[in-house]
Amino acid sequence: VSGTKQIIIRNQEITITSLKVVGTSEGKYSVKVGQKITIYTSITPDNATNKQLEWSLDNYELASIDSNGVLTAGYVGKTSVIITVRTTDGSGLSDTVEISIKQ
């Protein structure tokens, strides 16, 4: 006697296994006072279920960053900010980058 049974597994989440800051829209890690720069990341695997990222700064008095990784430099030059990007899928991954603010 033999038999078969088909089992369908749904709602499986694929978590991010690697998160890296890979560059900026300007190709360099500096921005002039009052201007914007976009921070780009690389996420692995490409088919991760939740690619939403959380962005933060070490000093919000010097700059701001939005949910798309766009940094707007404040009006204080000759300094830098540390940007941290984190996954929100429960994988606990993060990466940081330092951006100089120039006059």
Summary of the structure (lengths in Angstrom):
residues: 103
radius of gyration: 19.2
end to end distance: 80.8
largest distance: 80.8
contacts: 263
relative contact order: 0.29
helix: 0%
strand: 48%
